[in-house]
């Protein structure tokens, strides 16, 4: 990386650490969301992404975070249309 990016070693290390921290934030946010421990908005905040960017990330990583049974979804639709 040092030679390819034309960086000094300290800058290269900082860059790698930042890349790791960014990925760690995203992964942590996705895990918390998947486990139902945070809201979608809070997970996006943890990941330091906009809601739209986080939605794209959730889709890319195939994270299942809505846990409704078909019956619950049907009930929600009936109540919403009543």
C-alpha positions as CSV (number, residue, x, y, z in Angstrom):
1,X,0.0,0.0,0.0
2,X,2.8,2.4,0.9
3,X,4.4,2.2,-2.6
4,X,1.2,1.9,-4.6
5,X,-0.5,4.8,-2.9
6,X,2.8,6.9,-2.5
7,X,2.2,7.3,1.2
8,X,4.6,7.4,4.1
9,X,4.2,4.5,6.6
10,X,2.4,6.6,9.3
11,X,-0.2,7.8,6.8
12,X,-0.7,4.3,5.4
13,X,-1.3,2.9,8.9
14,X,-3.8,5.7,9.7
15,X,-5.6,5.1,6.5
16,X,-5.8,1.3,7.1
17,X,-7.0,2.0,10.7
18,X,-9.7,4.3,9.5
19,X,-10.8,1.8,6.8
20,X,-11.1,-0.8,9.6
21,X,-13.0,1.5,11.9
22,X,-15.5,2.4,9.2
23,X,-16.1,-1.2,8.4
24,X,-16.4,-2.0,12.1
25,X,-19.0,0.7,12.6
26,X,-21.0,-0.7,9.7
27,X,-20.8,-4.3,10.9
28,X,-21.7,-3.4,14.5
29,X,-24.7,-1.4,13.3
30,X,-25.9,-4.2,11.1
31,X,-25.6,-6.7,13.9
32,X,-27.4,-4.5,16.4
33,X,-30.2,-3.9,13.9
34,X,-30.5,-7.6,13.0
35,X,-30.7,-8.6,16.7
36,X,-33.4,-6.0,17.3
37,X,-31.3,-4.0,19.8
38,X,-31.5,-0.7,17.9
39,X,-33.9,1.1,15.5
40,X,-33.1,1.5,11.9
41,X,-32.3,5.2,12.4
42,X,-30.0,4.5,15.4
43,X,-28.1,1.8,13.4
44,X,-27.6,4.3,10.6
45,X,-26.3,6.8,13.1
46,X,-23.9,4.2,14.5
47,X,-22.6,3.4,11.0
48,X,-22.3,7.1,10.4
49,X,-24.4,6.8,7.2
50,X,-27.5,8.6,6.0
51,X,-30.7,6.5,6.2
52,X,-30.6,6.0,2.4
53,X,-26.9,4.9,2.5
54,X,-27.7,2.5,5.4
55,X,-30.7,1.1,3.6
56,X,-28.4,0.3,0.6
57,X,-25.9,-1.3,2.9
58,X,-28.7,-3.5,4.6
59,X,-29.8,-4.5,1.1
60,X,-26.3,-5.3,-0.1
61,X,-25.5,-7.4,3.0
62,X,-28.9,-9.1,2.9
63,X,-29.6,-8.3,6.5
64,X,-33.0,-9.4,7.7
65,X,-34.3,-7.0,10.3
66,X,-38.1,-6.9,9.9
67,X,-39.6,-9.9,11.7
68,X,-43.3,-10.0,10.9
69,X,-45.2,-13.2,10.3
70,X,-47.5,-13.2,7.2
71,X,-50.4,-13.0,9.6
72,X,-49.0,-9.9,11.3
73,X,-48.4,-8.2,8.0
74,X,-52.0,-9.1,6.8
75,X,-53.4,-7.7,10.1
76,X,-51.3,-4.4,9.7
77,X,-52.7,-4.0,6.1
78,X,-56.2,-4.6,7.3
79,X,-55.9,-2.1,10.1
80,X,-54.2,0.5,7.9
81,X,-56.9,0.3,5.2
82,X,-59.8,0.3,7.7
